[in-house]
Amino acid sequence: MHNFTPVSAVLGGVLIGLGAAAMLLFEGRIAGISGIVAGLLKPEKGETGWKAAFVLGLLAGGLLLRAALPGSYDFGIIRPYGVLVAAGLLVGFGTRLANGCTSGHGVCGISRFSPRSIMATLVFIASGAFVVYLVNHLGGAALR
């Protein structure tokens, strides 16, 4: 396990939790990325500014990390880009189907003890594990 990084994983989780908690406490809003991005694609009056700032902040944070620690993104993608694009589209479809993503349901919903979010997160995790098994053990050779 050469990618085992418990300190950075815990720090990242704490920062995500603090950010989600701050957004809920100070703004009364759920930090669900898919809902925020969907709100930019279908804008509502008075909502576009903060949503754009949120998404730009996520992108800027990633770019800053890339500049400060260039090796942090070297995790070795082993799938063709077409497979990655298809996977991304399927994830997007799933988030719309579930009316939320892992940030909205998994981080914010579970912390509020939302039964719908708990169930959605269980389905996300089970589906992800099932797809990883299928790709790596049954169809992996075709996707490399």
C-alpha positions as CSV (number, residue, x, y, z in Angstrom):
1,M,0.0,0.0,0.0
2,H,2.3,2.7,-1.2
3,N,-0.6,5.2,-1.4
4,F,-1.5,4.9,2.2
5,T,-1.6,8.5,3.5
6,P,-3.6,8.6,6.8
7,V,-2.5,12.0,7.9
8,S,-3.5,13.9,4.7
9,A,-6.7,11.8,4.5
10,V,-7.7,12.8,8.0
11,L,-6.8,16.4,7.4
12,G,-8.7,16.5,4.2
13,G,-11.8,14.9,5.8
14,V,-11.6,17.4,8.7
15,L,-11.5,20.3,6.3
16,I,-14.4,19.0,4.2
17,G,-16.4,18.5,7.4
18,L,-15.6,21.9,8.7
19,G,-16.4,23.5,5.4
20,A,-19.8,21.7,5.2
21,A,-20.6,22.5,8.8
22,A,-19.7,26.2,8.3
23,M,-21.8,26.4,5.2
24,L,-24.8,24.9,7.0
25,L,-24.4,26.9,10.2
26,F,-23.6,30.3,8.6
27,E,-25.6,30.1,5.4
28,G,-28.2,27.4,6.0
29,R,-27.2,25.7,2.8
30,I,-26.0,22.1,2.0
31,A,-22.6,21.8,0.5
32,G,-23.7,19.4,-2.2
33,I,-21.5,19.8,-5.2
34,S,-23.8,18.4,-7.8
35,G,-26.7,20.6,-6.6
36,I,-24.5,23.7,-6.7
37,V,-23.2,22.9,-10.2
38,A,-26.7,22.1,-11.4
39,G,-27.7,25.5,-10.0
40,L,-25.1,27.1,-12.2
41,L,-26.4,25.3,-15.3
42,K,-30.0,26.3,-14.5
43,P,-29.5,29.7,-12.7
44,E,-31.9,31.2,-10.2
45,K,-31.9,34.9,-9.4
46,G,-29.6,35.7,-6.5
47,E,-28.0,32.2,-6.4
48,T,-25.5,32.4,-9.2
49,G,-22.8,34.5,-7.4
50,W,-22.2,32.3,-4.4
51,K,-22.5,29.1,-6.4
52,A,-19.9,30.3,-8.9
53,A,-17.6,31.4,-6.1
54,F,-17.9,28.0,-4.5
55,V,-17.0,26.1,-7.7
56,L,-14.2,28.5,-8.5
57,G,-12.9,28.1,-4.9
58,L,-12.8,24.3,-5.4
59,L,-11.0,24.6,-8.7
60,A,-8.6,27.3,-7.3
61,G,-7.8,25.0,-4.3
62,G,-6.9,22.2,-6.6
63,L,-4.7,24.4,-8.7
64,L,-3.0,25.8,-5.6
65,L,-2.3,22.2,-4.4
66,R,-1.0,21.3,-7.8
67,A,1.4,24.3,-7.7
68,A,2.5,23.7,-4.1
69,L,2.8,19.9,-4.2
70,P,3.0,18.8,-7.8
71,G,3.4,15.1,-6.8
72,S,0.1,15.0,-5.1
73,Y,-1.7,14.3,-8.4
74,D,0.6,11.5,-9.4
75,F,-1.7,8.6,-8.5
76,G,-1.4,6.7,-11.8
77,I,-4.5,6.6,-13.9
78,I,-4.5,3.2,-15.6
79,R,-7.7,3.5,-17.7
80,P,-8.0,5.0,-21.2
81,Y,-9.5,8.5,-21.3
82,G,-12.6,7.3,-23.1
83,V,-13.4,5.0,-20.2
84,L,-12.8,7.8,-17.7
85,V,-15.2,10.1,-19.7
86,A,-17.8,7.4,-19.7
87,A,-17.4,6.8,-16.0
88,G,-17.7,10.5,-15.3
89,L,-20.9,10.7,-17.3
90,L,-22.3,7.7,-15.5
91,V,-21.5,9.3,-12.1
92,G,-23.2,12.5,-13.3
93,F,-26.3,10.5,-14.3
94,G,-26.2,8.8,-10.9
95,T,-26.0,12.0,-9.0
96,R,-29.1,13.4,-10.8
97,L,-30.9,10.1,-10.3
98,A,-30.2,10.2,-6.5
99,N,-30.9,14.0,-6.4
100,G,-27.4,14.5,-4.9
101,C,-23.9,13.3,-4.7
102,T,-21.5,12.0,-2.0
103,S,-20.8,15.5,-0.7
104,G,-24.5,16.3,-0.3
105,H,-25.7,12.9,0.9
106,G,-22.6,11.4,2.3
107,V,-21.1,14.3,4.2
108,C,-24.0,16.7,4.8
109,G,-27.0,14.2,4.8
110,I,-25.5,11.6,7.1
111,S,-24.4,14.2,9.6
112,R,-28.0,15.4,9.8
113,F,-29.2,11.7,10.2
114,S,-31.2,12.0,7.0
115,P,-32.6,8.5,6.2
116,R,-32.7,9.3,2.5
117,S,-29.1,10.3,2.5
118,I,-28.0,7.3,4.5
119,M,-29.7,5.0,2.0
120,A,-28.3,7.0,-1.0
121,T,-24.8,6.7,0.4
122,L,-25.1,3.0,1.0
123,V,-26.2,2.6,-2.6
124,F,-23.3,4.8,-3.8
125,I,-20.7,2.7,-1.9
126,A,-22.3,-0.7,-2.9
127,S,-22.5,0.4,-6.5
128,G,-19.0,1.6,-6.6
129,A,-17.6,-1.6,-5.0
130,F,-19.6,-3.7,-7.5
131,V,-18.4,-1.7,-10.5
132,V,-14.8,-1.9,-9.3
133,Y,-15.1,-5.6,-8.9
134,L,-16.7,-6.0,-12.4
135,V,-14.1,-3.8,-14.1
136,N,-11.0,-5.3,-12.3
137,H,-12.0,-8.9,-12.2
138,L,-14.4,-9.6,-15.0
139,G,-13.8,-7.0,-17.7
140,G,-10.5,-5.3,-16.7
141,A,-8.5,-6.6,-19.6
142,A,-10.9,-5.0,-22.1
143,L,-10.7,-1.6,-20.3
144,R,-6.9,-1.3,-20.1
